[in-house]
Amino acid sequence: MNDIEAHFDEVKVEDGDVLVITSPRALTRESADRVREAAMSVIDRLGVEADVLVLDNGLQAALLKTSQLQQIDPEPPMTA
C-alpha cells in the first residue's frame, strides 16, 4: 500500500467528489501528474466517479461533498 492508498482509509470518497491533495512545496508538472494519476488509480479501483485536484506551493483547499450542496435561491423571500 502506497502513501496515497493509506490516506483513503481516512477519507470516504463518493461519486461526484473532488479529492484535493496539497503539497507545502512547489511540484514539477510531472510530479503533480504522478500524484494525480496514483490517486485516480485508487479511485478507479474503488469504483467511484470522482476527480482529483493537486495543489502545490502551500495552496490549500477542502473537500466539497456534493451531498452537502444546497440550491441557493437568488432572490430571498420578501418580508412584510
Residue frames relative to the residue before (quaternion, step in Angstrom):
aa qw qx qy qz dx dy dz
M 1.0000 0.0000 0.0000 0.0000 0.00 0.00 0.00
N 0.2816 -0.7699 0.5452 0.1753 3.59 -0.76 1.00
D 0.7431 -0.4234 0.2747 0.4394 3.59 -1.31 0.14
I 0.6551 0.5087 -0.3238 0.4553 3.59 0.96 -0.81
E 0.6500 0.5105 -0.3245 0.4599 3.59 0.92 -0.84
A 0.6206 0.5531 -0.3443 0.4364 3.61 1.00 -0.74
H 0.6712 0.5054 -0.3010 0.4511 3.60 1.01 -0.74
F 0.5762 0.5853 -0.3854 0.4205 3.60 1.18 -0.39
D 0.5563 0.5760 -0.3999 0.4459 3.61 1.23 -0.24
E 0.6922 0.4841 -0.2600 0.4678 3.58 1.19 -0.59
V 0.7643 0.2978 -0.1351 0.5558 3.59 1.17 -0.60
K 0.2342 -0.7533 0.5951 0.1537 3.57 -0.92 0.86
V 0.1500 -0.7991 0.5801 0.0491 3.55 -0.36 1.28
E 0.0991 -0.8019 0.5891 0.0077 3.56 -0.86 1.06
D 0.7031 -0.4417 0.3410 0.4408 3.56 -1.30 0.30
G 0.8076 0.2753 -0.2208 0.4725 3.56 -0.98 0.92
D 0.5356 0.6310 -0.4085 0.3848 3.61 1.23 -0.21
V 0.2237 -0.7019 0.6492 0.1896 3.50 -1.39 0.26
L 0.2286 -0.7691 0.5858 0.1147 3.56 -0.60 1.17
V 0.1571 -0.7937 0.5847 0.0592 3.58 -0.71 1.11
I 0.0922 -0.7757 0.6241 0.0144 3.55 -0.80 1.11
T 0.1245 -0.8161 0.5631 0.0380 3.57 -0.76 1.05
S 0.1448 -0.7498 0.6392 0.0908 3.52 -1.29 0.54
P 0.4477 -0.7034 0.4752 0.2811 3.60 -0.87 0.85
R 0.7499 0.3242 -0.1990 0.5412 3.60 1.18 -0.37
A 0.6449 -0.5158 0.3966 0.4009 3.54 -1.31 0.29
L 0.1872 -0.7607 0.6133 0.1013 3.56 -1.11 0.77
T 0.4719 -0.6097 0.5345 0.3462 3.54 -1.15 0.53
R 0.6495 -0.4975 0.3875 0.4248 3.57 -1.22 0.37
E 0.6473 0.5311 -0.3176 0.4450 3.58 0.99 -0.85
S 0.6598 0.5009 -0.3105 0.4662 3.60 0.96 -0.84
A 0.6517 0.5068 -0.3136 0.4692 3.58 0.94 -0.88
D 0.6448 0.5185 -0.3195 0.4618 3.58 1.01 -0.79
R 0.6459 0.5149 -0.3230 0.4620 3.61 0.99 -0.78
V 0.6352 0.5185 -0.3239 0.4720 3.59 0.99 -0.83
R 0.6709 0.4952 -0.2981 0.4646 3.58 0.88 -0.96
E 0.6645 0.5075 -0.3070 0.4546 3.59 0.91 -0.89
A 0.6433 0.5150 -0.3261 0.4633 3.60 1.00 -0.78
A 0.6645 0.4884 -0.3031 0.4775 3.59 0.97 -0.85
M 0.6539 0.5071 -0.3173 0.4632 3.60 0.96 -0.82
S 0.6017 0.5575 -0.3541 0.4492 3.59 1.09 -0.64
V 0.6575 0.4867 -0.3033 0.4887 3.58 0.98 -0.84
I 0.6403 0.5233 -0.3222 0.4610 3.60 0.94 -0.88
D 0.6444 0.5202 -0.3186 0.4611 3.58 0.96 -0.84
R 0.6592 0.5042 -0.3079 0.4652 3.60 0.97 -0.85
L 0.6499 0.5016 -0.3130 0.4776 3.59 1.14 -0.59
G 0.4086 -0.7268 0.4600 0.3052 3.59 1.23 -0.31
V 0.4803 0.6633 -0.4243 0.3864 3.56 1.17 0.60
E 0.3214 -0.7127 0.5905 0.2005 3.56 -1.13 0.75
A 0.3022 0.7314 -0.5466 0.2739 3.57 -0.02 1.32
D 0.3194 -0.7289 0.5686 0.2083 3.56 -1.28 0.20
V 0.3092 -0.7370 0.5768 0.1688 3.55 -1.32 0.33
L 0.1022 -0.7595 0.6412 0.0401 3.54 -1.03 0.90
V 0.1481 -0.7819 0.6020 0.0655 3.59 -0.78 1.03
L 0.0699 -0.7857 0.6147 -0.0043 3.56 -0.75 1.15
D 0.0891 -0.8107 0.5772 0.0415 3.57 -0.91 0.87
N 0.7612 0.4120 -0.2797 0.4155 3.52 -1.37 -0.16
G 0.7323 -0.4635 0.2260 0.4448 3.55 1.03 0.83
L 0.4452 0.6703 -0.4818 0.3470 3.61 1.20 0.00
Q 0.1210 -0.7988 0.5869 0.0532 3.57 -1.03 0.76
A 0.0147 0.7647 -0.6441 0.0134 3.51 -1.23 0.61
A 0.3470 -0.7257 0.5542 0.2141 3.56 -1.29 0.17
L 0.5438 -0.5890 0.4846 0.3500 3.54 -1.29 0.38
L 0.1436 -0.7794 0.6077 0.0508 3.54 -0.69 1.13
K 0.2436 -0.7929 0.5481 0.1078 3.56 -0.45 1.25
T 0.4567 -0.6894 0.4872 0.2807 3.56 -0.79 0.99
S 0.6133 0.5637 -0.3492 0.4291 3.59 1.11 -0.57
Q 0.6863 0.4714 -0.2810 0.4773 3.60 1.24 -0.36
L 0.5220 0.6436 -0.4150 0.3756 3.58 1.26 -0.13
Q 0.1186 -0.7708 0.6222 0.0679 3.53 -1.12 0.70
Q 0.5006 -0.6193 0.4967 0.3451 3.55 -1.11 0.59
I 0.2523 -0.7659 0.5766 0.1312 3.54 -0.90 0.96
D 0.3489 -0.7258 0.5583 0.1996 3.56 -0.80 1.06
P 0.3828 -0.7607 0.4723 0.2277 3.61 -0.53 1.12
E 0.7516 0.2789 -0.1834 0.5689 3.59 1.18 -0.45
P 0.3085 -0.7641 0.5300 0.2004 3.61 -0.40 1.14
P 0.5967 -0.5844 0.3975 0.3799 3.59 -1.08 0.61
M 0.4832 -0.6573 0.5014 0.2883 3.56 -1.12 0.72
T 0.1841 -0.7619 0.6101 0.1156 3.55 -1.05 0.78
A 0.4297 -0.7198 0.4902 0.2387 3.56 -1.05 0.78
